[in-house]
C-alpha cells in the first residue's frame, strides 16, 4: 500500500486549523518554512519521517492520528474496540446499541453530501 500524501496533508491541515495554529507558527515549531507546510498540506511534497514526527509532536497528536485511515490495521483495531464495548452488555443493551449504530450509519450515508471534508 502506498501512502496518499494528499490525504495526509489534508489531515494535518484540518488538525492544525482545529487547534488554531497558522502555517507560519507550525513551520516555526518544526524549523521549516511556511511554504513547505503549504506544500505538505497540498500533498505536493513528501516529508521525511523526522518531519512527520515533528509535526505530530507540534500538533500534540499521535502519528496514528495523522495517518488516520491509511493504516491497514485500523479496521481490526475498530473491531476490537467494538467487541470490548459489547462484551459486557445485556441483550437489551446490545439491541439498543445496534439500533443506534444502524440509525447513525443511515444518517451519515444520507447526509454524506453535506460533509465539507472527508476523513
N, CA, C and O atoms as a GROMACS GRO file, in nm:
protein
  476
    1UNK      N    1   0.083  -0.118   0.000
    1UNK     CA    2   0.000   0.000   0.000
    1UNK      C    3   0.088   0.125   0.000
    1UNK      O    4   0.188   0.132   0.072
    2UNK      N    5   0.050   0.220  -0.080
    2UNK     CA    6   0.125   0.344  -0.088
    2UNK      C    7   0.049   0.454  -0.014
    2UNK      O    8  -0.074   0.460  -0.020
    3UNK      N    9   0.121   0.539   0.056
    3UNK     CA   10   0.057   0.648   0.128
    3UNK      C   11  -0.002   0.749   0.033
    3UNK      O   12   0.057   0.780  -0.071
    4UNK      N   13  -0.118   0.800   0.068
    4UNK     CA   14  -0.180   0.908  -0.007
    4UNK      C   15  -0.138   1.038   0.062
    4UNK      O   16  -0.194   1.074   0.166
    5UNK      N   17  -0.041   1.107   0.006
    5UNK     CA   18   0.014   1.226   0.070
    5UNK      C   19  -0.084   1.343   0.069
    5UNK      O   20  -0.075   1.432   0.154
    6UNK      N   21  -0.175   1.344  -0.026
    6UNK     CA   22  -0.278   1.448  -0.026
    6UNK      C   23  -0.369   1.432   0.096
    6UNK      O   24  -0.398   1.528   0.167
    7UNK      N   25  -0.414   1.309   0.121
    7UNK     CA   26  -0.500   1.282   0.236
    7UNK      C   27  -0.425   1.313   0.366
    7UNK      O   28  -0.482   1.371   0.458
    8UNK      N   29  -0.300   1.274   0.373
    8UNK     CA   30  -0.218   1.303   0.491
    8UNK      C   31  -0.206   1.454   0.512
    8UNK      O   32  -0.221   1.503   0.624
    9UNK      N   33  -0.179   1.526   0.405
    9UNK     CA   34  -0.167   1.672   0.414
    9UNK      C   35  -0.296   1.737   0.459
    9UNK      O   36  -0.296   1.831   0.539
   10UNK      N   37  -0.408   1.688   0.405
   10UNK     CA   38  -0.537   1.743   0.444
   10UNK      C   39  -0.567   1.717   0.592
   10UNK      O   40  -0.627   1.800   0.660
   11UNK      N   41  -0.525   1.600   0.639
   11UNK     CA   42  -0.544   1.566   0.780
   11UNK      C   43  -0.461   1.658   0.869
   11UNK      O   44  -0.509   1.706   0.972
   12UNK      N   45  -0.339   1.684   0.829
   12UNK     CA   46  -0.252   1.776   0.903
   12UNK      C   47  -0.317   1.915   0.906
   12UNK      O   48  -0.324   1.979   1.011
   13UNK      N   49  -0.364   1.959   0.791
   13UNK     CA   50  -0.426   2.091   0.782
   13UNK      C   51  -0.550   2.101   0.872
   13UNK      O   52  -0.569   2.200   0.942
   14UNK      N   53  -0.633   2.000   0.869
   14UNK     CA   54  -0.755   2.000   0.949
   14UNK      C   55  -0.722   2.009   1.099
   14UNK      O   56  -0.782   2.088   1.172
   15UNK      N   57  -0.628   1.928   1.142
   15UNK     CA   58  -0.589   1.929   1.284
   15UNK      C   59  -0.526   2.063   1.320
   15UNK      O   60  -0.555   2.120   1.426
   16UNK      N   61  -0.440   2.113   1.233
   16UNK     CA   62  -0.374   2.242   1.257
   16UNK      C   63  -0.478   2.353   1.272
   16UNK      O   64  -0.471   2.435   1.364
   17UNK      N   65  -0.575   2.356   1.182
   17UNK     CA   66  -0.678   2.460   1.188
   17UNK      C   67  -0.767   2.444   1.311
   17UNK      O   68  -0.805   2.543   1.373
   18UNK      N   69  -0.800   2.320   1.345
   18UNK     CA   70  -0.881   2.297   1.465
   18UNK      C   71  -0.811   2.346   1.590
   18UNK      O   72  -0.876   2.387   1.686
   19UNK      N   73  -0.680   2.341   1.589
   19UNK     CA   74  -0.601   2.388   1.704
   19UNK      C   75  -0.566   2.536   1.691
   19UNK      O   76  -0.496   2.592   1.775
   20UNK      N   77  -0.617   2.599   1.585
   20UNK     CA   78  -0.594   2.742   1.559
   20UNK      C   79  -0.445   2.776   1.552
   20UNK      O   80  -0.399   2.874   1.610
   21UNK      N   81  -0.373   2.693   1.480
   21UNK     CA   82  -0.230   2.715   1.458
   21UNK      C   83  -0.212   2.752   1.311
   21UNK      O   84  -0.259   2.679   1.224
   22UNK      N   85  -0.146   2.860   1.285
   22UNK     CA   86  -0.122   2.900   1.146
   22UNK      C   87  -0.008   2.817   1.086
   22UNK      O   88   0.068   2.752   1.157
   23UNK      N   89   0.000   2.821   0.954
   23UNK     CA   90   0.111   2.753   0.888
   23UNK      C   91   0.244   2.813   0.932
   23UNK      O   92   0.342   2.742   0.948
   24UNK      N   93   0.245   2.944   0.951
   24UNK     CA   94   0.369   3.011   0.994
   24UNK      C   95   0.413   2.964   1.131
   24UNK      O   96   0.531   2.939   1.154
   25UNK      N   97   0.318   2.951   1.222
   25UNK     CA   98   0.352   2.906   1.357
   25UNK      C   99   0.399   2.760   1.354
   25UNK      O  100   0.500   2.726   1.417
   26UNK      N  101   0.327   2.675   1.282
   26UNK     CA  102   0.368   2.534   1.271
   26UNK      C  103   0.506   2.524   1.210
   26UNK      O  104   0.589   2.445   1.255
   27UNK      N  105   0.531   2.603   1.108
   27UNK     CA  106   0.662   2.597   1.041
   27UNK      C  107   0.774   2.635   1.138
   27UNK      O  108   0.882   2.576   1.135
   28UNK      N  109   0.749   2.732   1.223
   28UNK     CA  110   0.848   2.772   1.323
   28UNK      C  111   0.870   2.659   1.425
   28UNK      O  112   0.982   2.633   1.467
   29UNK      N  113   0.762   2.593   1.462
   29UNK     CA  114   0.770   2.486   1.562
   29UNK      C  115   0.855   2.369   1.513
   29UNK      O  116   0.920   2.301   1.593
   30UNK      N  117   0.855   2.345   1.380
   30UNK     CA  118   0.931   2.230   1.328
   30UNK      C  119   1.052   2.274   1.246
   30UNK      O  120   1.117   2.192   1.180
   31UNK      N  121   1.083   2.403   1.250
   31UNK     CA  122   1.200   2.458   1.182
   31UNK      C  123   1.197   2.434   1.030
   31UNK      O  124   1.296   2.391   0.970
   32UNK      N  125   1.082   2.464   0.971
   32UNK     CA  126   1.064   2.456   0.825
   32UNK      C  127   1.001   2.587   0.781
   32UNK      O  128   0.961   2.668   0.865
   33UNK      N  129   0.990   2.609   0.651
   33UNK     CA  130   0.926   2.731   0.602
   33UNK      C  131   0.774   2.712   0.594
   33UNK      O  132   0.725   2.600   0.584
   34UNK      N  133   0.701   2.823   0.599
   34UNK     CA  134   0.556   2.817   0.586
   34UNK      C  135   0.518   2.763   0.448
   34UNK      O  136   0.418   2.691   0.434
   35UNK      N  137   0.596   2.796   0.348
   35UNK     CA  138   0.571   2.744   0.213
   35UNK      C  139   0.581   2.592   0.209
   35UNK      O  140   0.504   2.526   0.140
   36UNK      N  141   0.676   2.538   0.283
   36UNK     CA  142   0.693   2.393   0.290
   36UNK      C  143   0.570   2.328   0.353
   36UNK      O  144   0.523   2.225   0.306
   37UNK      N  145   0.518   2.389   0.459
   37UNK     CA  146   0.396   2.338   0.524
   37UNK      C  147   0.281   2.339   0.422
   37UNK      O  148   0.203   2.244   0.416
   38UNK      N  149   0.271   2.445   0.346
   38UNK     CA  150   0.167   2.454   0.243
   38UNK      C  151   0.180   2.340   0.142
   38UNK      O  152   0.080   2.277   0.106
   39UNK      N  153   0.301   2.314   0.098
   39UNK     CA  154   0.324   2.203   0.004
   39UNK      C  155   0.284   2.069   0.065
   39UNK      O  156   0.225   1.985  -0.002
   40UNK      N  157   0.318   2.050   0.192
   40UNK     CA  158   0.283   1.925   0.260
   40UNK      C  159   0.132   1.909   0.267
   40UNK      O  160   0.078   1.801   0.241
   41UNK      N  161   0.063   2.016   0.303
   41UNK     CA  162  -0.081   2.010   0.319
   41UNK      C  163  -0.153   1.989   0.186
   41UNK      O  164  -0.263   1.936   0.182
   42UNK      N  165  -0.091   2.030   0.079
   42UNK     CA  166  -0.147   2.008  -0.056
   42UNK      C  167  -0.108   1.871  -0.112
   42UNK      O  168  -0.160   1.828  -0.214
   43UNK      N  169  -0.016   1.805  -0.044
   43UNK     CA  170   0.030   1.674  -0.089
   43UNK      C  171   0.129   1.678  -0.202
   43UNK      O  172   0.154   1.576  -0.266
   44UNK      N  173   0.188   1.794  -0.229
   44UNK     CA  174   0.282   1.805  -0.340
   44UNK      C  175   0.426   1.776  -0.301
   44UNK      O  176   0.512   1.756  -0.387
   45UNK      N  177   0.454   1.774  -0.172
   45UNK     CA  178   0.587   1.737  -0.123
   45UNK      C  179   0.574   1.618  -0.030
   45UNK      O  180   0.472   1.600   0.037
   46UNK      N  181   0.679   1.537  -0.026
   46UNK     CA  182   0.684   1.421   0.063
   46UNK      C  183   0.781   1.456   0.176
   46UNK      O  184   0.895   1.496   0.153
   47UNK      N  185   0.733   1.439   0.299
   47UNK     CA  186   0.815   1.475   0.414
   47UNK      C  187   0.897   1.356   0.463
   47UNK      O  188   0.864   1.240   0.437
   48UNK      N  189   1.003   1.387   0.533
   48UNK     CA  190   1.083   1.282   0.595
   48UNK      C  191   1.010   1.231   0.719
   48UNK      O  192   0.918   1.295   0.769
   49UNK      N  193   1.053   1.118   0.768
   49UNK     CA  194   0.996   1.063   0.890
   49UNK      C  195   1.019   1.158   1.007
   49UNK      O  196   0.932   1.176   1.092
   50UNK      N  197   1.136   1.220   1.010
   50UNK     CA  198   1.168   1.316   1.116
   50UNK      C  199   1.070   1.434   1.114
   50UNK      O  200   1.023   1.477   1.220
   51UNK      N  201   1.039   1.485   0.995
   51UNK     CA  202   0.943   1.596   0.984
   51UNK      C  203   0.804   1.550   1.024
   51UNK      O  204   0.732   1.623   1.093
   52UNK      N  205   0.765   1.430   0.983
   52UNK     CA  206   0.635   1.375   1.017
   52UNK      C  207   0.617   1.366   1.168
   52UNK      O  208   0.514   1.407   1.222
   53UNK      N  209   0.717   1.313   1.236
   53UNK     CA  210   0.711   1.301   1.383
   53UNK      C  211   0.713   1.441   1.446
   53UNK      O  212   0.645   1.465   1.545
   54UNK      N  213   0.790   1.531   1.388
   54UNK     CA  214   0.793   1.669   1.438
   54UNK      C  215   0.658   1.736   1.429
   54UNK      O  216   0.617   1.807   1.521
   55UNK      N  217   0.588   1.715   1.320
   55UNK     CA  218   0.455   1.771   1.304
   55UNK      C  219   0.359   1.711   1.406
   55UNK      O  220   0.281   1.783   1.469
   56UNK      N  221   0.364   1.580   1.423
   56UNK     CA  222   0.278   1.513   1.522
   56UNK      C  223   0.304   1.570   1.661
   56UNK      O  224   0.210   1.598   1.735
   57UNK      N  225   0.430   1.588   1.696
   57UNK     CA  226   0.465   1.644   1.827
   57UNK      C  227   0.418   1.789   1.840
   57UNK      O  228   0.363   1.828   1.943
   58UNK      N  229   0.438   1.867   1.735
   58UNK     CA  230   0.397   2.008   1.738
   58UNK      C  231   0.245   2.021   1.752
   58UNK      O  232   0.196   2.109   1.823
   59UNK      N  233   0.172   1.934   1.684
   59UNK     CA  234   0.026   1.938   1.691
   59UNK      C  235  -0.029   1.862   1.813
   59UNK      O  236  -0.149   1.863   1.839
   60UNK      N  237   0.061   1.798   1.885
   60UNK     CA  238   0.025   1.720   2.004
   60UNK      C  239  -0.078   1.611   1.974
   60UNK      O  240  -0.178   1.596   2.044
   61UNK      N  241  -0.050   1.536   1.866
   61UNK     CA  242  -0.133   1.421   1.829
   61UNK      C  243  -0.041   1.303   1.800
   61UNK      O  244   0.079   1.320   1.778
   62UNK      N  245  -0.098   1.185   1.801
   62UNK     CA  246  -0.017   1.068   1.769
   62UNK      C  247   0.004   1.059   1.619
   62UNK      O  248  -0.072   1.117   1.540
   63UNK      N  249   0.107   0.989   1.581
   63UNK     CA  250   0.130   0.967   1.438
   63UNK      C  251   0.016   0.885   1.377
   63UNK      O  252  -0.018   0.903   1.260
   64UNK      N  253  -0.044   0.796   1.457
   64UNK     CA  254  -0.160   0.720   1.411
   64UNK      C  255  -0.275   0.812   1.376
   64UNK      O  256  -0.347   0.790   1.279
   65UNK      N  257  -0.294   0.917   1.456
   65UNK     CA  258  -0.400   1.013   1.430
   65UNK      C  259  -0.377   1.083   1.297
   65UNK      O  260  -0.471   1.104   1.221
   66UNK      N  261  -0.253   1.118   1.268
   66UNK     CA  262  -0.223   1.182   1.140
   66UNK      C  263  -0.243   1.086   1.023
   66UNK      O  264  -0.295   1.126   0.919
   67UNK      N  265  -0.203   0.963   1.041
   67UNK     CA  266  -0.218   0.865   0.934
   67UNK      C  267  -0.364   0.825   0.915
   67UNK      O  268  -0.407   0.791   0.805
   68UNK      N  269  -0.439   0.830   1.024
   68UNK     CA  270  -0.582   0.805   1.025
   68UNK      C  271  -0.620   0.680   0.949
   68UNK      O  272  -0.585   0.570   0.992
   69UNK      N  273  -0.689   0.692   0.839
   69UNK     CA  274  -0.747   0.577   0.770
   69UNK      C  275  -0.648   0.510   0.675
   69UNK      O  276  -0.686   0.418   0.602
   70UNK      N  277  -0.524   0.553   0.675
   70UNK     CA  278  -0.425   0.490   0.588
   70UNK      C  279  -0.361   0.368   0.653
   70UNK      O  280  -0.286   0.295   0.588
   71UNK      N  281  -0.391   0.345   0.780
   71UNK     CA  282  -0.336   0.229   0.848
   71UNK      C  283  -0.417   0.105   0.812
   71UNK      O  284  -0.539   0.105   0.824
   72UNK      N  285  -0.349   0.001   0.767
   72UNK     CA  286  -0.421  -0.120   0.728
   72UNK      C  287  -0.482  -0.190   0.848
   72UNK      O  288  -0.579  -0.264   0.832
   73UNK      N  289  -0.429  -0.168   0.966
   73UNK     CA  290  -0.483  -0.232   1.085
   73UNK      C  291  -0.596  -0.155   1.150
   73UNK      O  292  -0.646  -0.197   1.254
   74UNK      N  293  -0.638  -0.042   1.091
   74UNK     CA  294  -0.741   0.041   1.152
   74UNK      C  295  -0.872  -0.033   1.170
   74UNK      O  296  -0.938  -0.018   1.273
   75UNK      N  297  -0.911  -0.113   1.071
   75UNK     CA  298  -1.036  -0.188   1.081
   75UNK      C  299  -1.030  -0.290   1.192
   75UNK      O  300  -1.125  -0.307   1.268
   76UNK      N  301  -0.917  -0.358   1.203
   76UNK     CA  302  -0.903  -0.458   1.308
   76UNK      C  303  -0.908  -0.393   1.446
   76UNK      O  304  -0.966  -0.448   1.539
   77UNK      N  305  -0.846  -0.274   1.459
   77UNK     CA  306  -0.850  -0.203   1.587
   77UNK      C  307  -0.992  -0.161   1.620
   77UNK      O  308  -1.035  -0.173   1.735
   78UNK      N  309  -1.067  -0.112   1.520
   78UNK     CA  310  -1.206  -0.072   1.543
   78UNK      C  311  -1.290  -0.191   1.583
   78UNK      O  312  -1.374  -0.180   1.672
   79UNK      N  313  -1.270  -0.304   1.518
   79UNK     CA  314  -1.345  -0.424   1.552
   79UNK      C  315  -1.316  -0.469   1.695
   79UNK      O  316  -1.406  -0.509   1.768
   80UNK      N  317  -1.190  -0.461   1.734
   80UNK     CA  318  -1.152  -0.500   1.869
   80UNK      C  319  -1.217  -0.407   1.972
   80UNK      O  320  -1.263  -0.452   2.077
   81UNK      N  321  -1.220  -0.277   1.942
   81UNK     CA  322  -1.284  -0.182   2.034
   81UNK      C  323  -1.434  -0.209   2.044
   81UNK      O  324  -1.490  -0.202   2.153
   82UNK      N  325  -1.498  -0.239   1.931
   82UNK     CA  326  -1.641  -0.269   1.932
   82UNK      C  327  -1.669  -0.393   2.016
   82UNK      O  328  -1.766  -0.397   2.092
   83UNK      N  329  -1.584  -0.494   2.003
   83UNK     CA  330  -1.601  -0.616   2.083
   83UNK      C  331  -1.592  -0.585   2.232
   83UNK      O  332  -1.666  -0.641   2.312
   84UNK      N  333  -1.500  -0.497   2.269
   84UNK     CA  334  -1.486  -0.459   2.410
   84UNK      C  335  -1.613  -0.389   2.460
   84UNK      O  336  -1.658  -0.413   2.572
   85UNK      N  337  -1.668  -0.304   2.377
   85UNK     CA  338  -1.789  -0.230   2.417
   85UNK      C  339  -1.905  -0.324   2.438
   85UNK      O  340  -1.979  -0.311   2.535
   86UNK      N  341  -1.922  -0.420   2.346
   86UNK     CA  342  -2.036  -0.511   2.353
   86UNK      C  343  -2.015  -0.628   2.450
   86UNK      O  344  -2.110  -0.698   2.484
   87UNK      N  345  -1.893  -0.649   2.494
   87UNK     CA  346  -1.859  -0.767   2.574
   87UNK      C  347  -1.943  -0.783   2.700
   87UNK      O  348  -1.985  -0.894   2.732
   88UNK      N  349  -1.968  -0.676   2.771
   88UNK     CA  350  -2.040  -0.689   2.896
   88UNK      C  351  -2.181  -0.630   2.891
   88UNK      O  352  -2.237  -0.593   2.994
   89UNK      N  353  -2.237  -0.620   2.771
   89UNK     CA  354  -2.372  -0.567   2.755
   89UNK      C  355  -2.477  -0.676   2.780
   89UNK      O  356  -2.456  -0.794   2.752
   90UNK      N  357  -2.589  -0.631   2.834
   90UNK     CA  358  -2.704  -0.721   2.843
   90UNK      C  359  -2.763  -0.734   2.704
   90UNK      O  360  -2.733  -0.652   2.617
   91UNK      N  361  -2.846  -0.834   2.680
   91UNK     CA  362  -2.911  -0.844   2.548
   91UNK      C  363  -2.987  -0.716   2.512
   91UNK      O  364  -2.982  -0.671   2.397
   92UNK      N  365  -3.056  -0.658   2.609
   92UNK     CA  366  -3.130  -0.534   2.583
   92UNK      C  367  -3.035  -0.422   2.539
   92UNK      O  368  -3.062  -0.353   2.441
   93UNK      N  369  -2.924  -0.404   2.611
   93UNK     CA  370  -2.827  -0.301   2.576
   93UNK      C  371  -2.769  -0.324   2.436
   93UNK      O  372  -2.747  -0.230   2.360
   94UNK      N  373  -2.744  -0.450   2.404
   94UNK     CA  374  -2.691  -0.484   2.272
   94UNK      C  375  -2.789  -0.442   2.163
   94UNK      O  376  -2.748  -0.381   2.064
   95UNK      N  377  -2.917  -0.474   2.179
   95UNK     CA  378  -3.017  -0.438   2.078
   95UNK      C  379  -3.028  -0.286   2.064
   95UNK      O  380  -3.038  -0.235   1.952
   96UNK      N  381  -3.027  -0.214   2.174
   96UNK     CA  382  -3.037  -0.068   2.169
   96UNK      C  383  -2.914  -0.008   2.100
   96UNK      O  384  -2.928   0.078   2.013
   97UNK      N  385  -2.796  -0.054   2.138
   97UNK     CA  386  -2.674  -0.004   2.074
   97UNK      C  387  -2.672  -0.033   1.924
   97UNK      O  388  -2.631   0.052   1.845
   98UNK      N  389  -2.714  -0.152   1.886
   98UNK     CA  390  -2.718  -0.185   1.743
   98UNK      C  391  -2.817  -0.096   1.668
   98UNK      O  392  -2.788  -0.053   1.557
   99UNK      N  393  -2.933  -0.069   1.729
   99UNK     CA  394  -3.030   0.021   1.666
   99UNK      C  395  -2.971   0.161   1.649
   99UNK      O  396  -2.989   0.224   1.545
  100UNK      N  397  -2.901   0.209   1.752
  100UNK     CA  398  -2.839   0.341   1.745
  100UNK      C  399  -2.733   0.344   1.635
  100UNK      O  400  -2.725   0.440   1.558
  101UNK      N  401  -2.652   0.241   1.628
  101UNK     CA  402  -2.548   0.234   1.524
  101UNK      C  403  -2.607   0.229   1.384
  101UNK      O  404  -2.559   0.298   1.294
  102UNK      N  405  -2.710   0.148   1.365
  102UNK     CA  406  -2.775   0.139   1.234
  102UNK      C  407  -2.835   0.273   1.194
  102UNK      O  408  -2.820   0.316   1.079
  103UNK      N  409  -2.902   0.339   1.286
  103UNK     CA  410  -2.962   0.469   1.258
  103UNK      C  411  -2.855   0.573   1.226
  103UNK      O  412  -2.870   0.653   1.134
  104UNK      N  413  -2.748   0.572   1.303
  104UNK     CA  414  -2.638   0.665   1.280
  104UNK      C  415  -2.574   0.641   1.144
  104UNK      O  416  -2.546   0.736   1.071
  105UNK      N  417  -2.552   0.517   1.110
  105UNK     CA  418  -2.492   0.483   0.980
  105UNK      C  419  -2.581   0.532   0.866
  105UNK      O  420  -2.532   0.591   0.770
  106UNK      N  421  -2.711   0.508   0.876
  106UNK     CA  422  -2.804   0.554   0.772
  106UNK      C  423  -2.804   0.706   0.761
  106UNK      O  424  -2.808   0.760   0.650
  107UNK      N  425  -2.800   0.775   0.875
  107UNK     CA  426  -2.797   0.921   0.873
  107UNK      C  427  -2.668   0.972   0.810
  107UNK      O  428  -2.671   1.066   0.731
  108UNK      N  429  -2.558   0.911   0.844
  108UNK     CA  430  -2.430   0.952   0.785
  108UNK      C  431  -2.431   0.935   0.634
  108UNK      O  432  -2.385   1.022   0.560
  109UNK      N  433  -2.484   0.824   0.589
  109UNK     CA  434  -2.486   0.799   0.444
  109UNK      C  435  -2.584   0.890   0.372
  109UNK      O  436  -2.558   0.932   0.259
  110UNK      N  437  -2.695   0.920   0.434
  110UNK     CA  438  -2.793   1.005   0.366
  110UNK      C  439  -2.752   1.152   0.367
  110UNK      O  440  -2.799   1.230   0.284
  111UNK      N  441  -2.665   1.191   0.460
  111UNK     CA  442  -2.620   1.329   0.468
  111UNK      C  443  -2.476   1.346   0.423
  111UNK      O  444  -2.415   1.451   0.444
  112UNK      N  445  -2.421   1.244   0.362
  112UNK     CA  446  -2.280   1.244   0.319
  112UNK      C  447  -2.250   1.365   0.230
  112UNK      O  448  -2.142   1.425   0.240
  113UNK      N  449  -2.342   1.400   0.143
  113UNK     CA  450  -2.319   1.512   0.051
  113UNK      C  451  -2.304   1.646   0.122
  113UNK      O  452  -2.253   1.742   0.063
  114UNK      N  453  -2.347   1.653   0.246
  114UNK     CA  454  -2.336   1.777   0.323
  114UNK      C  455  -2.201   1.794   0.389
  114UNK      O  456  -2.166   1.903   0.435
  115UNK      N  457  -2.124   1.686   0.394
  115UNK     CA  458  -1.994   1.692   0.460
  115UNK      C  459  -1.898   1.777   0.379
  115UNK      O  460  -1.886   1.762   0.258
  116UNK      N  461  -1.830   1.864   0.448
  116UNK     CA  462  -1.736   1.955   0.383
  116UNK      C  463  -1.604   1.886   0.349
  116UNK      O  464  -1.548   1.906   0.242
  117UNK      N  465  -1.556   1.806   0.441
  117UNK     CA  466  -1.430   1.734   0.417
  117UNK      C  467  -1.440   1.596   0.475
  117UNK      O  468  -1.494   1.576   0.584
  118UNK      N  469  -1.386   1.502   0.401
  118UNK     CA  470  -1.391   1.362   0.443
  118UNK      C  471  -1.266   1.324   0.520
  118UNK      O  472  -1.164   1.393   0.516
  119UNK      N  473  -1.279   1.214   0.590
  119UNK     CA  474  -1.165   1.160   0.663
  119UNK      C  475  -1.067   1.122   0.563
  119UNK      O  476  -0.960   1.073   0.597
   0.00000   0.00000   0.00000
